[in-house]
Amino acid sequence: QVHVVESGGGLVQAGGSLRLSCAASGTTFGRNYNGWYRQAPGQQREFVAGITPSGRTNYAASVGGRFTISRDNAKNTMYLQMNNLTPEDTAVFYCNTDVDGVTIWGQGTQVTVSS
């Protein structure tokens, strides 16, 4: 059974940084398309960043230049480095991985940015 588990969320002041981690079990991250999404209170879940098996990355316009997605295949873990955070980045962040056409989601990790 495939599981992904996020960690690294927390409370940070505006302008600060956080690094989120997403650890996978039951699948090999490097073989899948993986992504980060977020959901702010009262908002729909939205795409943040994605990484292909070959390592190509793409980002939402709202985070480009501030967030960096990466993957450590040896650790079967994906990361989201978030810099220059703003209160508008406050949300629950989720990672996912696509396995044979099925998207597996984690339980999410809360990121709160204070002004």
Rosetta blueprint (number, residue, H / E / L):
1 Q L
2 V L
3 H E
4 V E
5 V E
6 E E
7 S E
8 G L
9 G L
10 G E
11 L E
12 V E
13 Q E
14 A L
15 G L
16 G L
17 S L
18 L E
19 R E
20 L E
21 S E
22 C E
23 A E
24 A E
25 S E
26 G L
27 T L
28 T L
29 F H
30 G H
31 R H
32 N L
33 Y L
34 N E
35 G E
36 W E
37 Y E
38 R E
39 Q E
40 A L
41 P L
42 G L
43 Q L
44 Q L
45 R L
46 E E
47 F E
48 V E
49 A E
50 G E
51 I E
52 T L
53 P L
54 S L
55 G L
56 R L
57 T E
58 N E
59 Y E
60 A L
61 A L
62 S L
63 V L
64 G L
65 G L
66 R L
67 F E
68 T E
69 I E
70 S E
71 R E
72 D E
73 N L
74 A L
75 K L
76 N L
77 T E
78 M E
79 Y E
80 L E
81 Q E
82 M E
83 N L
84 N L
85 L L
86 T L
87 P H
88 E H
89 D H
90 T L
91 A E
92 V E
93 F E
94 Y E
95 C E
96 N E
97 T E
98 D E
99 V E
100 D L
101 G L
102 V E
103 T E
104 I E
105 W E
106 G L
107 Q L
108 G L
109 T E
110 Q E
111 V E
112 T E
113 V E
114 S E
115 S L
